Amino acid sequence: MLLPKQYHFLFCIFFYVLNIFAQDKGKAVPFSQIISDIEKQHQVSFNYLEENIVGLRLNPPKKALSLEQKLQYLSSVTHLSFENIDNKFINIFKSENETQTICGYVFSASDKRPIEDANINLSGKIHITTDSNGYFEFSKRDKNTLLVSHIGFSSKKITIGNQDSKNCIQIFLEPEVTELKEIKANAILASGISKNADGAFEIKPKKFGILPGLIEPDALQTMQQIPGVNSIDESVASINVRGGTHDQNLFLWNGIRMFQTGHFFGLISVFNPNLAHTISIYKNGSSAFFGESVSSVVDISSTPETVEKNSFSAGINMINADIYAKYNLSKKSYIEFSARKSITDFLETPTYKEYFNKVFQNTTITDFSQAQDIDYQSDKKFGFYDATFKYAQKIGNKDQIVLDLITIQDNLEVFQSATVYNINKSENSVLRQQNYGGNLSWKRNWNSFNTTKINIYNSAYELLGNQKISITDQVAVQENTVNNNGINLENQHILNSKFSLNNGYQFNEIGVTNLERVSNPDFYRKAKEVLRTHAFIVEGKYNDTLNRLYFKAGTRINYIEKFKKTIIEPRLQFNYGINKNLNLELLGELKSQNAQQIIDLQKDYFGIEKRRWIVADNTTIPIQRSRQISLSLLYKKNDWLIDLENFYKKVNGITTSSQGFQNQLEFVRTTGAYEVFGTEFLIQKKFNNFLTWFSYTYNNNNYHFPDYEFSTFPNNFKLAHTLSWAVMYEKNNFKIALGTKWSSGRPKTSPDISQIDLSDPILVYNKPNNTNLHVFSQVNLSTTYKWESDNGIQYKIGISILNILNRKNEISEYYRIASLTNSIEEVETFSLQRTPNLSFRVSF
């Protein structure tokens, strides 16, 4: 475990390296390097003659300047002029050399349609692209050689001599066998978030803008802004997608399945927000290569698509501090390291206090003090950390190996004592939660059309609770461990420019151990179950960008060794562009899951992390199986975006112990299903530097337990109506976001007072989930600002306030018999009160 003193050493290294990197700033560099850096930062493309910039060197403009400010600076210190076309293409030229222009059109030879964004390379010097009509033009020279290219077509070379400038030339390109890129609906909810043709929401943290209440691109907090995704108790360890439980979601980090997703028992994501490159979130229609989930898939990758420069950054907020470093060992290899640690074990900030009050309310940690009258003393120690390591190596031009390692741990120690009637009573409690993982992958490009990828992975999870009570000399130990390992093989075959075929094999082994040990009186129980699964996958994709048609279908065939059982899981993704503004999307899937989380007793693990992992036994604990279908329309025009989606989902094989009941079903063990249908709506408008959106979700979610006296009743995670609104402003390096969340109260079960003898009460309930809590309402704010010093070091500061209005939102309610008063006691749990946070980050 990394201790604070060890971090002092790391930060000393940080400032030493910072000084070294800063020494070379301010020197003149080649002009070509300057415009290359501008292209990467602002996502633009420069077109120019090499002879106009050859040998030109100057001091680069500050990175903090806007694109227009940089162009003005370059124009003022050089003899060049800059023509900015829609903030995408920038032409560089000498005004005194303007000549007559040559124009042309580029078409597809197969269907005679114009080709947009075709690349025109003139004599190896000038680079331009075609518009939506396939049109281009350039300055006439004595002789020009054109190289015309576009993804999906064979390149063509043409020599232009004394061409008449009044007549545009026509060029036809032949289709080529290559894979076309998918069309995305960009900037959904915030910059850096897009929706792919396969229905997945894709988050690029390094391009992330801002969302209300967030000052960092936290994957699990960000996904809760997507319609249909909620957390019933404000926890990233309890994310509910279309009415499902958290354990029904599959969380992957570089191919490793993660069984722990939250620090601070769910209030902070375990995934470092400054590390990920791409986060893909599937609510439905996931690829057949994803198994072991009956709800959503969250696939996080920290591997960049292109080689990046050396970088280093460090940051701190009111909960934790972190560092990140990437170093290129050579042109073909690099290492990457990140580490994050809480500062709460030596500093109690206002943020920490609000988090602590939220997490530990109505647990044995706080119940102990409430049950004592005098001389109560308490001492607690809480901390968490996570660290990652990556090594990537390219071998030749065809092979690459990548090693990923991750370690996560939360540790809580609480000592409590009280003197009651001259008797000392004390408890010493330890709660530890940790997840380790590793993945080794090898990828080979056999040729332009065939690729193979193999990865071997392991994930180990442990939840340990150890409680010592001095007055009874009793020790109670609870332990839940998971060991998951496997092998994945995936082959990709590009058959032509529109069609590709993937196939593969996956082996997965999961072993779960549950242990309970109590002394005085002695009790010991240990159970271990292991399941091995083989999966065969085939998946085809048809992608015709010209006709705006995307179709992907696949099948996953699972074979479970222990039960000698075969489960077939078809998947479907269909996207059709009715016109250039309107898209129709159909998604469907059948999935299964062998491992789930249950709650034996609400007081397990001190009532903080009550859920433990188990595997199916195909009898009392069935294999969970789901089926889901959704149909949506997406409209985009003039910076308006409207997305309307209707869905139906049913999950069979759930158990009452997996649903967190705190009513008459808490000790009932039976199996059943939940069924949900609903509508998700999003409307968004972008104007100038503002982006605003409004979302609404309706769902009707009910349980079906055929062996229980009330066979159908509302789901514990049902939120019939959910509304969200946000407005964001981004200009240059300043960003601010304000937003609100509103949802109807979750279901609860009330006691039947007419059936209870108040003189000697025994709880008798009405029908399960017969009423609801009060509505949930919260207003959040966040803002960030970044700047750059003269030596190129970048700084970023962020401020967020959750629940600005300090509303007291009730998120759960249950009833119990109070031992001291022998009366019915109503126990309420509340969300976070007003919670500020402040962050500061340095990078170069």
Disulfide bonds with the S-S distance in Angstrom:
Cys103-Cys168 1.84
